[in-house]
Amino acid sequence: MLFPFHAAVLTFLLCLAPVTGLSVAVAETAAPSQIAEAPVINPSEEPTADPADEPDANLVPVETELPPDSQSASDPHPDSRVPRAEDLLTVTPPQQSPALRFSDSFDAPAETAQTTPSGTLTEVSELYNVPIVIDSSVQSHIRYFNTSIRNRFEQWLVRLSRYRPLVETIFTEFHLPSDLVYLSLVESGFNPYAYSRAKATGPWQFMKGTAKVYGLRVDAYIDERRDPIKSTVAAARYLRDLYDLFGAWPLAMAAYNAGEGKVMRALQKARAESFTDISKTRLIRRETKEYVPRFMAATIIAKNPDRYGFPQEASAPHQFEEVVVTRPLHFHAIANATGVPYAELRLLNPELRRDATPPGDDAYLLKVPVGTKAKVEQLLDRIPTYKFPPLARSQFASVGSSRWYKVRVGDTLEKVSRRFRIPLKTLKTRNNLIGPTIRPGDFLVISR
């Protein structure tokens, strides 16, 4: 049966112009999860904030920060249910792409030396379609996911199960390996509302500049980085471009994290050709060095949940119908008039930043639960038009029982902790911070 959300995916894909390659401007665009350093400026000279950059009440801090060095590098749980590598590991080309081209992405022998005892790729059953290797770094991340944040990782797997069918459909359209879906686990745990201190947003953690390059709308009322379909299409286009640029998935993933320019410069300065080579240098950040092993660890667990004791619980798939809305309507007003739960409207429309359809859109497509379209259309005239309050532009943004604080030049975690009388440990925990570094322009959750 073809649900309306399938039609929406296909229609959106067909409307996209083909991407022929990266321009010079795109090559220097910040990666989705890249943390860009802010220039040092006088606070009094700070430009007026763009409302599109301000966090709103629906956002939550991203939960996928790196573990401390000690946790990542050590082996604190030697008996933590990690199966043998040879029981799990094999690499096969995706069905959609020519095998010869994909085989060129391997940096032999470093990235294939541990695939099987004999060093070949064809002696065990097919399981992975991206380069996977189990080394000490990957093993430590497996243990971190499997022990230190086990409950959180289980939540990520359950959440991903809701969106996985649509992601795989989109990746198939772009001839991408299906295992790249697990990149979203290390980006955000596939949380549409995930928001980093660097202002990366959504399941694929796009920065605003990169999002706009790939056709996503980001303004004061709509942030399509949170839209599971549109952001996945943008991520697919970006990953396709990165692979075409670098010719290897480990390098493409590193560039997704750090930016194309940084990875290209690292390769040139190190006179290297593989991710393995540049990961041994100081030319890329620790975050990027650990990013690819984290992806490999997440992929291994996600494709072998029973071996690690994770329940294979699945959420209801992301399915919906669409209703044409011609004026601003708030979710609460829609819920009161139609009986469609507010939580369902919010779940299906995470891109609507203020829980209401935007002003100025003559025909906005509001997503509603399957089976409710006719009822909502019948009652649309009874729903009052929503009048948006003025946009607040301040150092703070209210977020339910807490608020976001925008870091200024000269701020440190210790200063913020003292200023708001919040224990440093509590401040770091609420913002999922591991290290002490914060940068001007970052946002921190401040409890009241």
N, C-alpha and C positions, 0 to 999 in steps of 0.2 A: 504494500500500500504506500503511495507517495503522499507523505504528510506535507503540509504547506511549508514547513521549515526546509524540506528538501528543495522545493521549488525556489525558495528564497536564496538558498546557497547557490543553485545553478544560475539563477538570474543575475546574482551579484557577480559571479565569475565571468559570465558572458559579457557583462558591461565593462570589464576591465580592459584597458588597452594593453597590448603585449609589451612586456619589458624586454628590451633588446640588450641591455647591459647597463653597467654603472657609469654615470657621467663623472667628471672630475669633482663636481659639487657633492655628489652622493658619496664618493669615496672618502670624503673627509667628514661626513655626517656622523654624529655620535651614535654608537650602537644602542639598541633598546635598553640594555641594562648598564650602560657605561656611566660612571660617575665623573662628571666633568667638573674641574676645579673652577670656582668662581673667582673673578678678578677682585683684587683688593681695592675697595672704594670707600670713600667717606660715607657713613650712614646718612648724613644729611643730604648727600648728592645722589642717593639711590633713586633710580627711575621709578615712576609709577608702576605698581604691580599690574600685570596682566591678569584679569579675572580668571582666564583659562588656566593659569598656573596655580591658583589658590586651591588648597584641598577643600573638599566638602564633607558633609556629615556622613556620607556613606563609606568613605575610605577607611582602610585599616592598614597598619604597618605591614610591610612584606615580611614573611616568616622564613625566608630562605637564605638568611645570612650565613656566611661561612662559620664553622666551628672554630674555637681558639686553636692556635698552632699546636698546643699540647694534645688536644683531642684528635686533631686531624692527622698528626704525625705519629702518635703513639698507638699502641695496641693494647688498650686496657681490658678488653674482653676477649681473650684468646679462644673462648669456647662459645662464641655467640652465633651459633647456627649458620656459619658461612660454608656453603657446599664447596666441593672441590671445583677448581676452575675447569678442568676437563669435562666435568659433568654438565657445565652450563654454556661453554663458550664455543661459538662458531660464527662466522661471518659469511653472509650470502648477499649477492647483489639484489636490489629491489626488482620486482617483476616489471616495473614500468620503464626502467632505464636500461640501456645497453650494458651488458655485463662487462665488456671491454673497457668502457669509459669509467665505470664505477671501480674496477680493479685498479685503475690508475690512482685512486685516492689513497691507496695503502702506501705507507712509508716503510717498506720492508728493509731489513728484517725487524726493526725495533717494534713496530706496532702489530706484527703478526707472529712474533717469535713464541708467544705463549698461547696461541690459539689451540693447538693440539700437541700431544707429546711428539708426534712425528713432524710437526711443522707444516702440515698440509691443511687445506681448507675444506676438503671434500669427504673426510672420513667419518664425520659425525652428522647428526640430524640438523636440518636447517632451523635456526632460531633467531639470529640477528641479521639485519640488513644494513647496519652501519658498522664502521670499525669499532670493535670492542676488545680491550685487553685488560687482564686482571693483573695489576702489579700492586706494590705496597700502598700506593696512594689510593687506588680504587678500593682495595680491601679496607682501608681505614675509613673511607666514606661509607662503604657498605655497613660497617659496624656502627658508625655514627647514626645512620638512618635506622638501623635495625635495633639499636639499644638506646642511645642518648635521646633521640626524638622519635621514638617508635610510634607513639600515639599520634603525633602530628603527621608523620609520614603516612600512617594509615588513613587519616582524614584526607590527605592529598590524593591518595589512590581512589577513595570513594568519590571525591569531587570530580576527578578526572574521568571517571567512568560515565558521568553524565554527558560530558562533551566529547568523549573520544570518537564516537561514530562520525560526528560532523567534521572533526579535525582530520580523520583518516580520509573522508570523502574529498575534502579540499586538497590535502596533500597528494592524493591520487591524481587530481586534475593538474597539478603542477609537477607530476612525475618525481615526487620526493619520496625517500624511504619512509615507510610508515613508522619506524621506530623513533623518528624525530619528534613524535608526539610527546615523548618523555622529556624533551627539553623544557616543556612548560612546567614540569614538576620542580626542576631546580630554579626556574625563573620565579614562580609564584605559588606553586602547588595548585595551579590553574584556578586562581582566585581572581575573578573579574574586578574586585575592589582592592586588590593589593596595590600599595603605594609605597615607594621607596623614599629615603631621605633625599635622593637626587631627583625626585619628581618623576621617576619612571612609573608607569601605571599599567594596570590590566594584567591579564593572564600571561601575555608575552612581554611585559615590562618595556613597552616602547617609551622612549623619550619623545617629547612633543615634536621636535624638529624632524626626527626620523619618521614619526607617524604621519606627518603632513606630506613628506616626500612620497610616501606610499599610499596617499589618497585618503587618509583618515581625518575625519572632522574632529577638531578639538577647540571648543569655545566655552563660554560661561554656562551654557545650558546642556551641551552634548559633548561627551568624550567617547569617541568610537574606539579608543584603545581598550575600553572595557567590553565592547560588543564581542561576544565569543566568535561570531561568524566573521565579521569584518576584520577584526584584529588577527584572526587566524589566516585569512586571505593575505593580509599585509605581511605577516610573518612568513608565509609560504613564498611570497614574491621576494622578500628580502633574503631568505635562506637560499632560494634558487640563484639569486644574483651573486651571493657570496660563494656558492659552490662553483659557479661559472668563473668567478674571479680567481679563486685559489686552487680549484681542482681537487680538493681533499676535504672531507667532512670535519676532521679534527680542527683544521685551520679555519674552516668556515664557522664552526661553532665558537672558536676563540675570537674571531672577528665579530660575531654576533654579540659577544660580551664586551669586548674592548673597543671595537670600531675597526673598520677596514684599514684606516691609515696607520694605526699603531701596530697592527699585525704585519702589514706590508713593510713598515720601517724596521721592525724587529728582524724580519727575514733578510732584508737587505744588509743591515748592520752585522748580523751574525753570519751572513753568507750561507744561510740555511735553507732547507727546502721542506721541512716538516715541523709539525707542532712539537714533536718530541725534542727536536734540536733547540727551538727557542724557549721551551719550558725549562731548560737547564741554564738559561742565562738570566740576567737581571733586566732584560729589555722589555719584559711584560710584567704586570703586577701579579702578586700572589693570587688575587681573586681570579684572574684569567688562567693562571697555571692550574688552579684547582677546579676551574669550571668544567673542563672536559672530563677529568676523572669523576667529578660529581655526577655528570650526565651518565657516564658509563655505569656507575654504581646504582643510580636510580633506575636505569634501564634493566639492569640485571635483576634487581629485586622485583620491579613491576612485571617482568615477564616470567618470574618464578615465585609468585607470592606464596604458594603453598610450601615451598622449600624453606621459606623464612618465617612461616607461621602466621602470615597475614591472611585474614579472611577475605575471600573473593566476593565481597559485598558490592553490589552495583546500585547506583542511583537511577531514578527514572530518567530516560533520555531527554535531551533538550529538544522538545517539540512544542510548536505553537501555531496559532493562526494570527493573521494580521488584520487590523482594523484601521481604516483611513480616518485620521483625526485632523480637523481643519483649524483648531484653536487650542490654546493652552488648557489642559485638563490635569488636575492633580490626582495622584494615585488614590488618596483617601476619598476624594469625591467620586471617583470611578467605582471604588469598592462599595461605598455607601449606596450608590444608585443601582449597581448591577449584582452585587453579592460576590463578585470575584475578589478573593482575598488580596489584601494589600501586599502581603508577603509574596504572593505569586506574581503580581505585577512587577514588583521590585526584582524578583529573581529573573524574570524574562526580559527586563529592560534595564540592565545595569548601566547602559550608556547614558541614561537620563540622569544628569547630575543632581537635579533638584526635585526628583520624584514627580516630575510633571513634564508633559509634552512641551516642546519649545515654542516661544512666540515667533511669529514671522514665517513659520512653515505652513504653506497652504495645504499640504497633504502629507502629514507625518504618519508613518506606518507604525502603529502601536502594536506590540505583541501581546496576545492574550492566550490563556490556556486553550488547548484543543477542545472543541465542543461549545465554546462560549461566544464565538464571533457573532452569531445571529442575535443573541440576547444583548450584547454590548451595543451593536449597531442600532438595535431597536430603541435603546434607552439613551443614546448619545445626547439627544436634545434636552434631556432632563438634567444633565450634568452641568453644574455652573462653571463658567469660564474662570480660570485661575488667574489671579493678579499677582505677579512676582514682586516680592519686596525688593527694595534697592540693593544692589550688590555691595557687600561690605568689603572695604579695602583697608585692612589693618594688619598689625603684627600678629594678630590671632585670628583663628577661624574656629568657631564653635563646632564641636563634634560630640553631640549627645552629652554623656557624663564627663567628657574630657574636652580638651581643645588642642589645636595644633599651634606650635610656636615656630616662627620663622627665624632661623639662626642668623645673627648679624656678625659683622666683622668684629673679631676680638672675643667672641663667645667661646667658651669651652664647656664640656659637660659639667665640670665642677662648678663653674660660675652659674650655669643654668640651674643646677641642683640647689645651690644656695639661694638664688634669686627667688625660686618658687617653693623653697622649703620642701623639696622632694628628695628622699634618700637617693644617692647616686645609683645604688643597685636597682632600686625601683625604676628610676628613669631609664636605665639601660635595658631592663627587662621589658618594659612597656613598648620600647622601640626596637626590640630584637637586636640590640647592639652588642657586638663582641669586643671591638677595640675602642680606644678613647677618642678617635678622630671624628670631628664634625666640621662641616664647611659652611661658609656663608651661603644662604639660599636654601639650605636643608630645612626640612620640617620635622619637628619633634612633637610627639604626643605628650601634653602636659596635663596631668590629672588635677581635678579641682579638689 
